[in-house]
Amino acid sequence: MDIIVGDDFADADLSGQEWVGRSFEGCDFTDADLRRLVTSGCTFTRCTFERTDLGESRHSATAFRSCRFVGATLASASFTSCTWLGSSFVDCVLRPVELVETDLTLASLARARLRKVSLRGLRLREANLEDADLRDADLRDADLTGARLRGCAFEGADLRGARVDANGLVAASLRGAVVDVEQAIAFAAAHGLRVQ
């Protein structure tokens, strides 16, 4: 595996490249052009993506671990069998983005604009989704166990089959969300109602 540690890729034009099995640790991609980048089996650990353009990029089995995305563009990017474990996203353009079998455990997406994005079946365990906009999003069968959902907007979102714990059911704004019967009962119980 090609291992790159601490390199400065700020302002670099890396658009359209294909990377396979490369590992980046503590690298800086500030203002870099990564449009249409294709990665497979790569690893990014504690890297900075500030104002980085990842538009139309494609990633397969690639890990972004404890990375910082600030003002980055991920519009029309796709992530398949990837992980965003512990990464944070601040003021990023995330729509439209395609996430398939991607693990968002411990990711920070506070105030993220994810309206109408499909997060179906994804792991969002202990993710920070406070004040995120998930209106009309597809969250069917997603795992939101332990996720921080205070102020998260789920209006029109499809939550059928999703795992949400009692704290999340109380903290989030679920008005207008689509839920299944089991979730409706859990919601009532979390709000102190007795279902008989």
KAWOCOR-V453881 format. One record per residue. SS is DSSP state (alpha for helix, beta for strand, coil for the rest). NEAR is the number of other C-alpha atoms within 12 Angstrom. D_LAST is the distance of its C-alpha to the last C-alpha in whole Angstrom. Layout:
# KAWOCOR-V453881
SS;NEAR;D_LAST
SS;NEAR;D_LAST
This chain:
# KAWOCOR-V453881
coil;13;59
beta;15;61
beta;19;60
beta;21;60
beta;19;60
coil;19;60
coil;20;62
beta;20;62
coil;25;61
coil;23;61
coil;19;62
coil;20;63
beta;20;63
coil;24;61
coil;23;60
coil;19;59
coil;20;60
beta;21;58
beta;29;57
beta;22;57
coil;22;56
beta;23;57
beta;28;55
beta;33;56
beta;26;55
coil;25;55
coil;28;57
beta;30;57
coil;34;56
coil;28;57
coil;26;58
coil;27;58
beta;29;58
coil;37;56
coil;30;55
coil;26;55
coil;31;55
beta;30;54
beta;36;53
beta;27;52
coil;27;51
coil;31;52
beta;35;51
beta;42;51
beta;30;50
coil;28;50
coil;35;52
beta;35;52
beta;40;52
beta;32;53
coil;28;53
coil;37;54
beta;36;53
coil;41;51
coil;32;51
coil;27;51
coil;32;51
beta;36;50
beta;42;49
beta;30;48
coil;29;47
coil;32;48
beta;35;46
beta;41;46
beta;31;46
coil;29;45
coil;33;47
beta;34;47
beta;38;47
beta;29;48
coil;24;49
coil;33;49
beta;33;49
coil;38;47
coil;29;47
coil;24;47
beta;30;47
beta;34;45
beta;39;44
beta;27;43
coil;27;42
coil;31;43
beta;34;42
coil;40;41
coil;32;41
coil;29;41
coil;32;43
beta;34;42
beta;39;43
beta;28;44
coil;26;45
coil;32;45
beta;30;45
coil;37;43
coil;28;42
coil;24;43
beta;31;42
beta;31;41
beta;37;39
beta;26;39
coil;27;38
coil;33;39
beta;34;37
coil;40;36
coil;33;35
coil;31;36
coil;35;38
beta;35;38
coil;38;37
coil;29;37
coil;27;37
coil;34;38
beta;31;38
coil;36;36
coil;28;35
coil;25;35
coil;33;36
beta;31;35
coil;36;33
coil;30;31
coil;27;31
coil;35;33
beta;34;32
coil;38;32
coil;31;31
coil;28;31
coil;36;33
beta;34;34
coil;39;32
coil;27;32
coil;24;33
coil;34;34
beta;31;34
coil;38;32
coil;31;31
coil;26;31
coil;32;31
beta;31;30
coil;36;28
coil;28;27
coil;25;26
coil;33;28
beta;31;27
coil;37;27
coil;27;26
coil;25;27
coil;35;29
beta;33;29
coil;37;28
coil;25;28
coil;25;30
coil;35;29
beta;34;29
coil;37;27
coil;26;27
coil;24;28
coil;33;27
beta;33;26
coil;38;23
coil;25;22
coil;23;22
coil;35;23
beta;32;22
coil;37;22
coil;24;21
alpha;25;19
alpha;23;22
alpha;35;23
alpha;37;20
alpha;23;20
alpha;26;24
coil;35;25
beta;27;25
coil;31;22
coil;23;23
coil;18;24
coil;29;23
beta;25;22
coil;29;19
coil;18;17
alpha;15;14
alpha;18;13
alpha;27;15
alpha;25;13
alpha;19;10
alpha;25;13
alpha;30;14
alpha;19;11
alpha;19;11
alpha;21;15
coil;18;15
coil;13;13
coil;12;10
coil;11;6
coil;14;4
coil;6;0
